[in-house]
Amino acid sequence: MAEKTIRNIIFDYGNVVINLDIDATYKAFENIGASRFSEVWNDIMQSQLFQKYERGDISSFDFRNILRNAFSNDVTNDQIDWAWNQILKDMPAPRIDLLKNIRTHYRTFLLSNSNEIHYQHYLKDLQTQHHLENFDVLFEKAYFSYQLNLIKPEKIFYQTVLHNHHLKEDETLFIDDLKQNIDAASALGIKTIWLKEGTDICDLFDANNQLNDTAFLLMNSE
């Protein structure tokens, strides 16, 4: 199979490497006094505040102040950061071990829509829970949207990884949990796996840390 010429794998982060729980953030903001959080959050989403923050178009300072003003509540920066980070759950050890081990067979990369507050939080978790200094231990290179002022599904974000590391599209696999991000990668000729709920990246590799039949069955499928 031509698909078995995969030499490079690009991973998303949220709900691929780390588990997420957006409801936990809703509840956390309500706990610090943002009783209208769901209503305000809908307005925030329509203003694309979240996307602008992940793209690095606004600073953490401005992001916190916009939230504070929207909730009309005198909350501290630490409270906002705590509530905002409740979406971030665990990075299961089997996934971390997998990412370490598959580097003997594939060139691996991380391509994440992320923001500064979240990044600082899960970098600390990586260090304290898994005793890893940074993401370079797991990937040849980790790309975070806010650092580059780029965001998925903008095609230039994918093209930046391909160009910087001289990757061929048809030899590269991209794994993400969001359909719009998968579609953007597919449009560039990159092989893709849409990682739906109930499937773990560990399910895609065999005991020798190579892509298995399940992975090739899911590749480019919907």
Secondary structure, 3 states (H helix, E strand, C coil): CHHHHCCEEEECCECCCECECHHHHHHHHHHCCCCCHHHHHHHHHHCCHHHHHHCCCCCHHHHHHHHHHHHCCCCCHHHHHHHHHHHECCCCHHHHHHHHHHHHCCEEEEEECCCHHHHHHHHHHHHHHHCCCCHHHCCCEEEEHHHHCCCCCCHHHHHHHHHHHCCCHHHEEEEECCHHHHHHHHHCCCEEEECCCCCCHHHHECCCCCECHHHHHHCCCC
